[in-house]
Amino acid sequence: MEYVNHLKLQKACQFLMFTPMRIKEITIEIGMNDPFYFSRLFKKQMGMSPKTYRAKRKEHEEAEPKI
C-alpha cells in the first residue's frame, strides 16, 4: 500500500509541476477520492503541502536563467 501511495504522489508531483490542475482534480486523477487525505499524505511524504510544493517549483523555474 505504501508503495502504491508513493507512486501516486510521484504522479501528483508531475501534475503539480507541469499542469495548472487544481488539487481536487489531481486527487481524482491519481485515483484518490479525498483531497484532504491526499494533502495530508502529500505533506507527510514530501514535507510540504501540495500548494507550497507547486509554488516552490514555480519559484525555482523563474530563478533559472533561460537560454
C-alpha positions in Angstrom: 0.0 0.0 0.0 2.8 2.4 0.9 4.5 1.7 -2.5 1.2 2.5 -4.3 0.8 5.7 -2.4 4.4 6.6 -3.3 3.7 6.1 -7.0 0.5 8.2 -6.7 2.5 11.0 -5.1 5.1 10.9 -7.7 2.4 11.3 -10.4 0.9 14.1 -8.3 4.2 15.9 -8.3 4.3 15.8 -12.1 0.8 17.2 -12.3 1.7 20.0 -9.8 4.8 20.9 -11.7 3.5 20.8 -15.3 -0.2 21.5 -15.2 -2.5 24.2 -13.7 -4.8 21.4 -12.4 -6.5 22.1 -9.1 -5.6 19.8 -6.1 -9.1 18.2 -6.2 -8.6 17.4 -9.9 -5.1 15.9 -9.2 -6.6 13.9 -6.4 -9.1 12.3 -8.7 -6.6 11.8 -11.5 -4.3 9.8 -9.3 -7.1 7.6 -8.0 -7.8 9.1 -4.6 -11.2 10.4 -3.5 -10.5 12.8 -0.7 -8.4 15.9 -1.4 -7.9 16.4 2.4 -6.4 13.0 2.8 -4.3 13.5 -0.3 -3.0 16.8 1.1 -2.2 15.2 4.5 -0.4 12.3 2.8 1.5 14.6 0.5 2.7 16.8 3.3 3.7 13.7 5.4 5.8 12.3 2.5 7.1 15.5 0.8 7.5 17.7 3.9 5.2 20.5 2.5 1.7 20.9 1.2 0.9 20.4 -2.5 0.2 24.2 -2.8 3.6 25.0 -1.3 5.3 22.4 -3.5 3.9 24.0 -6.6 4.8 27.5 -5.5 8.4 26.5 -4.7 8.8 24.7 -8.0 7.4 27.7 -9.9 9.7 30.0 -7.9 12.7 27.7 -8.8 11.8 27.8 -12.5 11.6 31.5 -12.6 15.0 31.8 -10.9 16.7 29.6 -13.5 18.3 31.6 -16.4 16.6 31.0 -19.7 18.9 30.1 -22.6 
